[in-house]
Amino acid sequence: MTRYALDKHPSFPGVQGPILVVVMDGVGIGEKNEGNAVWLARTPVLDELGRHAQSMQLKAHGTAVGLPSDADMGNSEVGHNALGAGRVFDQGAKLVNGAFADGSLFAGECWNRAIQNAKEHGEAVHFIGLLSDGNVHSHIDHLLQMLQQCDVMNVEKVRVHALLDGRDVPQTSALTYVEQLETKLAELNAKPKRDYRVASGGGRMVVTMDRYEAEWPMVARGWQLHVKGEGRGFKSLSEAVKGLRDEDAGITDQFLPGFVIVDGAGKPVGPIRDGASVIFFNFRGDRAIEISRAFEDDSLTAFDRGERPKVFYCGMMQYDGDLKLPSNFLVRPPAIAETMGEYLVHNGKRSFACSETQKYGHVTYFWNGNRSGKFDDKRESYLEIPSDTLPFEQRPWMKASEITDATIEALKSGSFEFLRINYANGDMVGHTGFLESAVVAVQAVDLQLGRLMPIIKKLNGAMIVTADHGNADEMFETDKKGAFATLDDGSRKPKTSHTLNPVPFHVYAPGYSLHLDESVPSPGLANVAATALQLMGLKAPSDYERSVLL
């Protein structure tokens, strides 16, 4: 207990009631214009918080959340890591970039086992992952460097299974990355004894990249394409993208149907067979776990895999440290220990975490430092509200009211000193590119905040309202001059990615005299943990980022 013992806060005894942290996923602070769904939305509760609560802006991107530079947009994974850990850790892209830069990735055991395995069996090295430079789940530069290294190590046969983005990058930007990949493959194929090709692909929201077991059929479709080589055939990746777009002029990259690449005889060029090596090159974990289970979990029954090939499988990183999934990986994830949740259970505090399926792992797994499960079953309660399976733009309110219902019940029960919840609306609807739906999504969250505030006041508690990154605050792409970019028909070009904007931060604690500490330098998401601990009357660990309250 000595290691985790927290002292009482020297200047604030703590509020009498519970502390609730609300994460409005994807609700940033952007320019006040016609593309900002947050600004366009009617938000009387957020407006009131801005006027009467202790309010400021927090950084939620770039170096503030452990990413390589401030040109890197934040995301839900790193945002919740920072919120729960109270500190900034080097994150996915930064870790992977470092492993490429210092050569440790290619010198590592996993990489060399993958290469040797394929050579010994006369099979291909297969790369599966998101083809873009969004730098949220993956980066195309990592793939290109690995293809180059395969050539250096005299690998004769390589196959790429390309998942198309249009979510962390512009909606219809796939051909930019397709051209880069096809150019690289042509360069390598010009050498003797080289057979490097694309084997399959599809939009990220159609095949392979499901998360939190929301839609296993996505993984099943990916399995049929990547592993079995079964699907609609095209002669090249570029032909597939262009052909599918011609058939559905309004489709965006993330929703392109799955396909396989076939040879002149119409046979798939790259099914995954016994003896092959498979590298899943996404570095972010949430959408990599299920496909990794499909390759490694002997007891998986979520879909019929048929005869599973015996392959050497590894991920860019280990996506779940507790489940040891995958068992082989190229780059070690950040070692995040002594998170806020861990400190609370060791100090006898009881916690509640709740979200709907789409963000449930963020208030549990990511909040706890990439750790599955609970620290203490007796002192922690986690609740997942099943998400809708319909497109989010059609139901932009999502499960916000159900999350609020559960949270109010938990608050009134008196069973918890600390609660954390996530409203997924601003992010999931923001990703669709539908402005009107995003406006409704933000208003739905605001309505729920209005339900929570009277409960917090009645219980003499406190509520922190913030976000993990921006998204709905920029629903249209802009050009270099800041003007809205347009499509060929003159309409504004939707933006579906996260933003570089700061996020709101409000401390609602009626009846308590609180003041912001203006001396905190560049406050970010990592400052939230110490602030919440202060509201509980506890002094944060010495290595945590400071509280933003005096």
LOVO-566038 format. One line per field, with one value per residue (C-alpha): residue number from 1; residue in one letter; chain; z, y, x. Coordinates in pm, whole numbers, plus 50000, padded with zeros to 5 digits. Each point is the difference from the previous one (the first is absolute). Layout:
BEGIN
vopa = [NUM, ...]
kolti = [A, ...]
vexlum = [A, ...]
w = [Z, ...]
v = [Y, ...]
u = [X, ...]
***
This chain:
BEGIN
vopa = [1, 2, 3, 4, 5, 6, 7, 8, 9, 10, 11, 12, 13, 14, 15, 16, 17, 18, 19, 20, 21, 22, 23, 24, 25, 26, 27, 28, 29, 30, 31, 32, 33, 34, 35, 36, 37, 38, 39, 40, 41, 42, 43, 44, 45, 46, 47, 48, 49, 50, 51, 52, 53, 54, 55, 56, 57, 58, 59, 60, 61, 62, 63, 64, 65, 66, 67, 68, 69, 70, 71, 72, 73, 74, 75, 76, 77, 78, 79, 80, 81, 82, 83, 84, 85, 86, 87, 88, 89, 90, 91, 92, 93, 94, 95, 96, 97, 98, 99, 100, 101, 102, 103, 104, 105, 106, 107, 108, 109, 110, 111, 112, 113, 114, 115, 116, 117, 118, 119, 120, 121, 122, 123, 124, 125, 126, 127, 128, 129, 130, 131, 132, 133, 134, 135, 136, 137, 138, 139, 140, 141, 142, 143, 144, 145, 146, 147, 148, 149, 150, 151, 152, 153, 154, 155, 156, 157, 158, 159, 160, 161, 162, 163, 164, 165, 166, 167, 168, 169, 170, 171, 172, 173, 174, 175, 176, 177, 178, 179, 180, 181, 182, 183, 184, 185, 186, 187, 188, 189, 190, 191, 192, 193, 194, 195, 196, 197, 198, 199, 200, 201, 202, 203, 204, 205, 206, 207, 208, 209, 210, 211, 212, 213, 214, 215, 216, 217, 218, 219, 220, 221, 222, 223, 224, 225, 226, 227, 228, 229, 230, 231, 232, 233, 234, 235, 236, 237, 238, 239, 240, 241, 242, 243, 244, 245, 246, 247, 248, 249, 250, 251, 252, 253, 254, 255, 256, 257, 258, 259, 260, 261, 262, 263, 264, 265, 266, 267, 268, 269, 270, 271, 272, 273, 274, 275, 276, 277, 278, 279, 280, 281, 282, 283, 284, 285, 286, 287, 288, 289, 290, 291, 292, 293, 294, 295, 296, 297, 298, 299, 300, 301, 302, 303, 304, 305, 306, 307, 308, 309, 310, 311, 312, 313, 314, 315, 316, 317, 318, 319, 320, 321, 322, 323, 324, 325, 326, 327, 328, 329, 330, 331, 332, 333, 334, 335, 336, 337, 338, 339, 340, 341, 342, 343, 344, 345, 346, 347, 348, 349, 350, 351, 352, 353, 354, 355, 356, 357, 358, 359, 360, 361, 362, 363, 364, 365, 366, 367, 368, 369, 370, 371, 372, 373, 374, 375, 376, 377, 378, 379, 380, 381, 382, 383, 384, 385, 386, 387, 388, 389, 390, 391, 392, 393, 394, 395, 396, 397, 398, 399, 400, 401, 402, 403, 404, 405, 406, 407, 408, 409, 410, 411, 412, 413, 414, 415, 416, 417, 418, 419, 420, 421, 422, 423, 424, 425, 426, 427, 428, 429, 430, 431, 432, 433, 434, 435, 436, 437, 438, 439, 440, 441, 442, 443, 444, 445, 446, 447, 448, 449, 450, 451, 452, 453, 454, 455, 456, 457, 458, 459, 460, 461, 462, 463, 464, 465, 466, 467, 468, 469, 470, 471, 472, 473, 474, 475, 476, 477, 478, 479, 480, 481, 482, 483, 484, 485, 486, 487, 488, 489, 490, 491, 492, 493, 494, 495, 496, 497, 498, 499, 500, 501, 502, 503, 504, 505, 506, 507, 508, 509, 510, 511, 512, 513, 514, 515, 516, 517, 518, 519, 520, 521, 522, 523, 524, 525, 526, 527, 528, 529, 530, 531, 532, 533, 534, 535, 536, 537, 538, 539, 540, 541, 542, 543, 544, 545, 546, 547, 548, 549, 550]
kolti = [M, T, R, Y, A, L, D, K, H, P, S, F, P, G, V, Q, G, P, I, L, V, V, V, M, D, G, V, G, I, G, E, K, N, E, G, N, A, V, W, L, A, R, T, P, V, L, D, E, L, G, R, H, A, Q, S, M, Q, L, K, A, H, G, T, A, V, G, L, P, S, D, A, D, M, G, N, S, E, V, G, H, N, A, L, G, A, G, R, V, F, D, Q, G, A, K, L, V, N, G, A, F, A, D, G, S, L, F, A, G, E, C, W, N, R, A, I, Q, N, A, K, E, H, G, E, A, V, H, F, I, G, L, L, S, D, G, N, V, H, S, H, I, D, H, L, L, Q, M, L, Q, Q, C, D, V, M, N, V, E, K, V, R, V, H, A, L, L, D, G, R, D, V, P, Q, T, S, A, L, T, Y, V, E, Q, L, E, T, K, L, A, E, L, N, A, K, P, K, R, D, Y, R, V, A, S, G, G, G, R, M, V, V, T, M, D, R, Y, E, A, E, W, P, M, V, A, R, G, W, Q, L, H, V, K, G, E, G, R, G, F, K, S, L, S, E, A, V, K, G, L, R, D, E, D, A, G, I, T, D, Q, F, L, P, G, F, V, I, V, D, G, A, G, K, P, V, G, P, I, R, D, G, A, S, V, I, F, F, N, F, R, G, D, R, A, I, E, I, S, R, A, F, E, D, D, S, L, T, A, F, D, R, G, E, R, P, K, V, F, Y, C, G, M, M, Q, Y, D, G, D, L, K, L, P, S, N, F, L, V, R, P, P, A, I, A, E, T, M, G, E, Y, L, V, H, N, G, K, R, S, F, A, C, S, E, T, Q, K, Y, G, H, V, T, Y, F, W, N, G, N, R, S, G, K, F, D, D, K, R, E, S, Y, L, E, I, P, S, D, T, L, P, F, E, Q, R, P, W, M, K, A, S, E, I, T, D, A, T, I, E, A, L, K, S, G, S, F, E, F, L, R, I, N, Y, A, N, G, D, M, V, G, H, T, G, F, L, E, S, A, V, V, A, V, Q, A, V, D, L, Q, L, G, R, L, M, P, I, I, K, K, L, N, G, A, M, I, V, T, A, D, H, G, N, A, D, E, M, F, E, T, D, K, K, G, A, F, A, T, L, D, D, G, S, R, K, P, K, T, S, H, T, L, N, P, V, P, F, H, V, Y, A, P, G, Y, S, L, H, L, D, E, S, V, P, S, P, G, L, A, N, V, A, A, T, A, L, Q, L, M, G, L, K, A, P, S, D, Y, E, R, S, V, L, L]
vexlum = [A, A, A, A, A, A, A, A, A, A, A, A, A, A, A, A, A, A, A, A, A, A, A, A, A, A, A, A, A, A, A, A, A, A, A, A, A, A, A, A, A, A, A, A, A, A, A, A, A, A, A, A, A, A, A, A, A, A, A, A, A, A, A, A, A, A, A, A, A, A, A, A, A, A, A, A, A, A, A, A, A, A, A, A, A, A, A, A, A, A, A, A, A, A, A, A, A, A, A, A, A, A, A, A, A, A, A, A, A, A, A, A, A, A, A, A, A, A, A, A, A, A, A, A, A, A, A, A, A, A, A, A, A, A, A, A, A, A, A, A, A, A, A, A, A, A, A, A, A, A, A, A, A, A, A, A, A, A, A, A, A, A, A, A, A, A, A, A, A, A, A, A, A, A, A, A, A, A, A, A, A, A, A, A, A, A, A, A, A, A, A, A, A, A, A, A, A, A, A, A, A, A, A, A, A, A, A, A, A, A, A, A, A, A, A, A, A, A, A, A, A, A, A, A, A, A, A, A, A, A, A, A, A, A, A, A, A, A, A, A, A, A, A, A, A, A, A, A, A, A, A, A, A, A, A, A, A, A, A, A, A, A, A, A, A, A, A, A, A, A, A, A, A, A, A, A, A, A, A, A, A, A, A, A, A, A, A, A, A, A, A, A, A, A, A, A, A, A, A, A, A, A, A, A, A, A, A, A, A, A, A, A, A, A, A, A, A, A, A, A, A, A, A, A, A, A, A, A, A, A, A, A, A, A, A, A, A, A, A, A, A, A, A, A, A, A, A, A, A, A, A, A, A, A, A, A, A, A, A, A, A, A, A, A, A, A, A, A, A, A, A, A, A, A, A, A, A, A, A, A, A, A, A, A, A, A, A, A, A, A, A, A, A, A, A, A, A, A, A, A, A, A, A, A, A, A, A, A, A, A, A, A, A, A, A, A, A, A, A, A, A, A, A, A, A, A, A, A, A, A, A, A, A, A, A, A, A, A, A, A, A, A, A, A, A, A, A, A, A, A, A, A, A, A, A, A, A, A, A, A, A, A, A, A, A, A, A, A, A, A, A, A, A, A, A, A, A, A, A, A, A, A, A, A, A, A, A, A, A, A, A, A, A, A, A, A, A, A, A, A, A, A, A, A, A, A, A, A, A, A, A, A, A, A, A, A, A, A, A, A, A, A, A, A, A, A, A, A, A, A, A, A, A, A, A, A, A, A, A, A, A, A, A, A, A, A, A, A, A, A]
w = [50000, 50065, 49630, 49913, 50309, 49911, 50244, 50075, 49785, 50185, 49914, 49901, 50220, 49713, 49908, 50209, 49713, 49699, 49722, 49643, 49694, 49675, 49672, 49704, 49736, 49694, 50125, 49946, 49988, 49640, 49789, 50025, 49648, 49799, 50018, 50379, 50125, 50361, 49944, 49787, 50258, 50261, 50322, 50290, 50261, 49860, 49963, 50366, 50105, 49802, 50184, 50356, 50044, 50026, 49630, 49772, 49689, 49997, 49738, 49869, 49710, 49907, 50269, 50270, 49958, 49909, 49621, 49791, 49926, 50036, 49639, 50116, 50084, 50326, 50018, 50252, 50092, 50095, 50144, 50246, 50082, 50104, 50189, 50201, 50050, 50098, 49804, 49638, 49849, 49660, 49795, 49704, 49708, 50198, 50133, 49657, 49834, 50254, 49938, 49627, 50055, 50232, 49812, 50298, 49814, 49727, 50250, 50220, 50041, 49868, 49668, 49937, 50094, 49755, 49718, 50078, 50031, 49656, 49841, 50159, 49874, 49662, 50081, 49995, 50267, 50025, 50124, 50113, 50114, 49941, 49690, 50078, 50177, 50257, 50273, 50228, 49931, 49758, 49758, 49642, 50053, 50240, 49737, 49731, 50227, 50077, 49631, 49935, 50279, 49862, 49677, 50188, 50175, 49670, 50062, 49665, 50060, 50182, 50009, 50127, 50122, 49988, 50221, 49864, 50234, 49919, 50371, 50149, 49663, 49735, 49901, 49647, 50024, 49952, 49656, 50144, 50214, 49738, 49760, 50259, 50070, 49638, 49909, 50274, 49900, 49635, 50107, 50202, 49736, 49746, 50185, 49936, 50191, 50145, 50013, 50210, 49951, 50159, 50080, 50143, 50150, 50100, 50204, 50368, 50113, 49784, 50051, 50274, 50228, 50241, 50366, 50335, 49832, 49860, 49658, 49959, 49642, 49903, 50115, 49830, 49670, 50039, 50074, 49682, 49795, 50157, 50102, 49762, 49701, 49945, 49874, 49698, 49779, 49853, 49814, 50225, 50308, 49800, 49768, 50303, 50153, 49672, 49901, 50330, 49999, 49647, 50118, 50297, 49941, 50357, 50177, 50219, 50054, 50342, 49859, 49680, 49969, 50040, 49703, 49899, 49734, 49734, 49731, 49628, 50060, 50262, 50294, 50323, 50018, 50375, 50227, 50332, 50013, 50242, 50058, 49924, 50228, 50074, 50136, 50105, 49971, 50188, 50322, 50174, 50187, 50003, 49638, 49989, 50281, 49826, 49685, 50224, 50191, 49672, 49925, 50352, 50212, 49973, 50177, 49797, 49902, 49889, 49637, 49803, 49892, 49819, 49985, 50162, 49835, 50216, 49979, 50198, 50103, 50161, 50055, 49974, 50376, 50266, 49994, 50336, 50268, 50236, 49733, 49851, 49660, 49764, 50147, 49756, 49925, 49843, 50241, 50372, 50105, 50258, 50350, 50185, 50365, 50312, 49828, 50185, 50015, 50159, 50264, 50085, 50075, 50215, 50198, 50060, 49745, 49790, 49628, 49726, 49624, 49728, 49627, 49703, 49804, 49764, 50286, 50283, 49963, 50024, 50352, 50106, 49802, 49882, 50320, 50195, 49796, 49733, 50262, 49968, 50297, 50335, 50267, 50268, 49931, 50333, 49959, 49627, 49788, 49620, 49786, 49622, 49820, 49664, 49708, 49708, 49687, 49767, 49844, 50262, 49784, 50008, 50381, 50114, 50355, 50024, 50358, 50184, 50195, 50105, 50124, 50198, 50146, 50124, 50132, 50193, 50157, 50095, 50143, 50208, 50131, 50209, 49906, 49818, 50084, 49640, 49673, 49637, 49687, 49630, 49756, 49657, 49793, 49895, 49876, 49841, 49825, 49917, 49814, 49767, 49847, 50037, 50146, 50095, 50180, 50184, 50121, 50140, 50158, 50190, 50110, 50126, 50222, 50128, 50097, 50207, 50181, 50101, 50159, 50195, 50147, 50244, 50131, 50059, 50179, 50219, 50100, 50079, 49743, 49707, 49627, 49754, 49640, 49728, 49674, 49874, 49665, 49740, 49708, 49970, 50028, 49638, 49763, 49675, 49849, 49949, 49751, 50082, 50025, 50250, 49760, 49978, 49737, 49746, 49798, 49625, 50038, 50205, 50334, 50301, 50049, 50320, 50256, 50192, 50193, 50345, 50041, 50154, 50211, 50379, 50201, 50266, 50370, 50263, 50373, 50134, 50380, 50134, 50355, 50000, 49961, 49722, 49780, 49697, 50029, 49716, 50048, 49865, 49675, 49688, 50185, 49824, 50054, 50235, 50252, 50049, 50229, 50261, 49982, 50068, 50287, 50150, 49984, 50200, 50258, 49890, 49898, 49664, 49968, 49951, 49640, 49890, 49805, 50230, 50088, 49824, 50322, 50274]
v = [50000, 50241, 50013, 50110, 50205, 50346, 50287, 50234, 50309, 50289, 50269, 49835, 49744, 49864, 50022, 49809, 49810, 49801, 50121, 49941, 50042, 50035, 49955, 50148, 49800, 50205, 50336, 50257, 50379, 50115, 50308, 50142, 49924, 49800, 49687, 49985, 49773, 50079, 50373, 49953, 49775, 50135, 49933, 50191, 49777, 50030, 50373, 50022, 49803, 50239, 50296, 49869, 49702, 50011, 49974, 49989, 49828, 49692, 49875, 49659, 49936, 49971, 50005, 50065, 49638, 49839, 50024, 50094, 50363, 50256, 49933, 49665, 49997, 49842, 49688, 49820, 49745, 50242, 50245, 49748, 49876, 50355, 50052, 49683, 50004, 50364, 50005, 50015, 49687, 49953, 49851, 49768, 50200, 50152, 49663, 49839, 50289, 49962, 49626, 50060, 50286, 49810, 49672, 49809, 49887, 49822, 49868, 49858, 49635, 50030, 50157, 49752, 49703, 50119, 50027, 49669, 49816, 50113, 49908, 49656, 49914, 50170, 50215, 50374, 50263, 50150, 50356, 50096, 50351, 50344, 50167, 50371, 50258, 50080, 49896, 49894, 49627, 49971, 50187, 49902, 50087, 49709, 49760, 50138, 49964, 49640, 49921, 50146, 49794, 49683, 50070, 50066, 49664, 49823, 49912, 49888, 50012, 50268, 50070, 50312, 50002, 50368, 50144, 50334, 50295, 50311, 50058, 50123, 50158, 50164, 49789, 49913, 50020, 49628, 50030, 50225, 49711, 49736, 50179, 50010, 49630, 49891, 50211, 49834, 49653, 50067, 50118, 49684, 49768, 50135, 49805, 49630, 49742, 50248, 49939, 50281, 50064, 50126, 49701, 50142, 50305, 50188, 50292, 50009, 50015, 49703, 49746, 49890, 50304, 49945, 50086, 49905, 49707, 50238, 49831, 49673, 49959, 50275, 49774, 49701, 50189, 50092, 49638, 49884, 50260, 49992, 49637, 49811, 50228, 49995, 50316, 50213, 50008, 50294, 50008, 50266, 50208, 50318, 49825, 49880, 50347, 50168, 49727, 49999, 50378, 49999, 49766, 50219, 50363, 50103, 49733, 50096, 49800, 49861, 49830, 49852, 49632, 49733, 49853, 49772, 50047, 49727, 49889, 49965, 49672, 50155, 49828, 50194, 50096, 49988, 49767, 49944, 49641, 49770, 50114, 50367, 50289, 50264, 50346, 50225, 50341, 50220, 50128, 50099, 49715, 50034, 49904, 49745, 49771, 49802, 49914, 49902, 49767, 49850, 49900, 49892, 49898, 49627, 50029, 50289, 49936, 50350, 49882, 49691, 50026, 49669, 49835, 50250, 50026, 49936, 50329, 50212, 50299, 50320, 50351, 50331, 50017, 49782, 50119, 49860, 49950, 49800, 49761, 49989, 50067, 49949, 49778, 50141, 50371, 50233, 50297, 50001, 50220, 50272, 49859, 50192, 49904, 50172, 50151, 50196, 49698, 49790, 50264, 50035, 49632, 49984, 50296, 49841, 50204, 49848, 50076, 49973, 50007, 50004, 50058, 49837, 49731, 50238, 50168, 49750, 49894, 50361, 50053, 49660, 49856, 50326, 50192, 49727, 50025, 49736, 49747, 49768, 49915, 50169, 50077, 49893, 49828, 50112, 50370, 50046, 49968, 50018, 50025, 49968, 50124, 49816, 50242, 50023, 49809, 50253, 50277, 50263, 50290, 49839, 49981, 50286, 49989, 49653, 49864, 50327, 49981, 49640, 50089, 50285, 49776, 49758, 50276, 50168, 49665, 49949, 50352, 49962, 49661, 50158, 49708, 50197, 50284, 50032, 49951, 50040, 49982, 50062, 50132, 49874, 50224, 50283, 49761, 49718, 50230, 50247, 49720, 49959, 50345, 50089, 50352, 49999, 49669, 50124, 50304, 49768, 49785, 50294, 50115, 49649, 50011, 50346, 49875, 49722, 50241, 50188, 49683, 49938, 50345, 49999, 49659, 50118, 50309, 49801, 49757, 50282, 49855, 50133, 49937, 50047, 50038, 49969, 49819, 49772, 50176, 50202, 49872, 50144, 50349, 49974, 49827, 50145, 49988, 50333, 50109, 50160, 50340, 49877, 50002, 49701, 49750, 49893, 49691, 49995, 50081, 50311, 49859, 50020, 49711, 49810, 49945, 49674, 50009, 50132, 50357, 50184, 50217, 50030, 49853, 50153, 49948, 50090, 49931, 50014, 49993, 50210, 50116, 49973, 50280, 49893, 50197, 49916, 49999, 50228, 49910, 49646, 49997, 49878, 49792, 49683, 49683, 49859, 50275, 49863, 49710, 50221, 50240, 49720, 49872, 50349, 50015, 49676, 50164, 49802, 50118, 49859, 49791, 50210, 49889, 50094, 50317, 50276, 50069, 50305, 50114, 50206]
u = [50000, 50287, 50080, 49645, 49916, 49870, 50030, 49716, 49996, 50171, 49746, 49672, 49822, 49795, 49636, 49748, 49844, 50123, 50229, 49880, 50225, 49806, 50189, 49814, 50180, 50093, 49867, 50274, 50016, 50030, 49944, 49650, 49888, 49748, 50213, 50013, 49721, 50090, 49956, 49687, 49835, 49763, 50192, 49842, 50164, 50352, 49941, 49899, 50307, 50216, 49850, 49981, 50233, 50377, 50078, 50304, 50132, 50224, 50243, 49898, 50234, 50365, 50265, 49737, 49885, 50334, 49986, 50305, 49912, 49725, 49907, 49858, 49631, 49895, 49789, 49786, 50267, 50276, 49749, 49861, 50351, 50089, 49673, 50040, 50377, 50040, 50325, 50115, 50154, 50158, 49720, 49950, 50128, 50285, 50110, 49983, 50181, 50277, 50024, 50042, 50246, 50235, 49971, 49865, 49688, 50195, 50255, 49725, 49914, 49644, 50096, 50278, 49783, 49735, 50253, 50168, 49668, 49882, 50333, 50009, 49652, 50026, 49698, 49931, 50035, 49650, 49939, 49648, 49912, 49859, 50145, 50031, 50213, 49731, 50245, 49716, 49995, 50291, 50224, 50075, 50367, 50029, 49868, 50230, 50302, 49910, 49956, 50342, 50153, 49842, 50186, 50324, 49959, 49934, 49637, 49868, 49625, 49799, 49627, 49819, 49640, 49905, 49726, 49885, 49957, 49795, 49944, 50326, 50080, 49777, 49702, 50108, 50378, 50069, 50157, 50272, 50121, 49924, 50232, 50279, 49963, 49973, 50303, 50203, 49890, 50089, 50346, 50062, 49851, 50248, 50269, 50070, 49795, 49753, 49625, 49853, 49628, 49681, 49776, 49678, 49838, 49689, 49874, 50094, 49637, 49903, 50277, 50240, 50023, 49712, 50054, 49850, 49822, 49740, 49980, 50189, 49866, 50248, 50282, 49841, 49989, 50365, 50088, 49831, 50186, 50347, 50028, 49770, 50043, 49625, 49834, 49935, 50305, 50190, 50330, 50159, 49937, 49954, 49753, 49803, 49972, 49907, 49755, 49817, 49976, 49858, 49726, 49908, 50090, 49924, 50201, 50294, 50317, 49915, 49689, 50143, 49898, 50263, 50184, 50285, 50265, 50002, 50242, 49930, 49821, 49773, 50167, 50079, 50366, 50043, 49801, 50177, 50120, 50179, 50356, 49937, 50093, 49736, 50079, 49713, 50163, 49750, 50152, 49676, 49838, 49623, 49934, 50281, 49891, 49725, 50195, 50292, 49770, 49884, 50359, 50097, 49702, 49937, 49666, 49854, 49638, 49896, 49999, 50087, 50362, 49998, 50340, 50233, 50342, 50306, 50187, 50243, 49790, 50122, 49869, 50174, 49945, 49844, 49644, 49891, 50264, 49781, 49878, 50352, 49848, 50163, 50266, 50258, 50044, 50253, 49997, 49929, 49705, 50043, 50031, 49729, 49977, 49868, 49700, 49737, 49770, 50271, 50072, 49632, 49939, 50313, 49870, 49662, 49807, 49724, 49974, 49740, 50072, 49737, 49964, 49838, 50181, 50178, 50187, 49972, 50362, 50108, 49863, 50133, 50293, 50159, 49917, 50177, 50320, 49926, 49899, 49702, 49784, 49968, 50254, 49751, 49667, 49859, 50080, 49937, 49688, 50013, 49686, 49981, 49689, 49968, 50034, 49760, 50095, 49834, 50211, 50073, 49880, 49655, 49997, 50225, 49866, 50158, 49981, 50055, 49675, 50059, 50349, 49850, 49729, 50265, 50222, 49719, 49914, 50365, 50027, 49685, 50107, 50273, 50225, 50271, 50234, 50125, 49813, 50111, 49786, 50040, 49741, 50111, 49770, 50231, 50266, 49803, 49754, 50276, 50179, 49702, 50043, 49631, 49984, 49633, 50033, 50307, 49806, 49732, 50271, 50147, 49655, 49925, 50308, 49913, 49654, 50155, 50232, 49688, 49864, 50321, 50054, 49704, 50106, 50357, 49869, 49761, 50275, 50248, 50238, 50200, 50000, 50286, 49888, 50263, 50080, 50275, 50055, 49816, 49792, 49650, 50153, 50122, 49760, 50136, 50347, 50177, 50263, 50334, 49834, 49744, 49706, 49769, 50115, 49741, 49914, 49952, 49631, 50084, 49888, 50225, 50239, 49917, 50272, 49989, 50326, 50088, 50121, 50294, 49774, 50003, 49715, 49776, 50057, 49742, 49997, 49644, 50002, 49710, 50047, 50379, 50253, 50233, 50235, 50210, 50375, 50104, 50367, 49962, 50200, 49815, 49741, 49893, 49804, 50264, 49915, 49648, 50099, 50170, 49705, 49753, 50212, 50008, 49621, 50004, 50228, 50305, 50345, 50106, 50318, 50311, 50051, 49647, 49933, 49873, 49640, 49861, 49836, 50161]
***
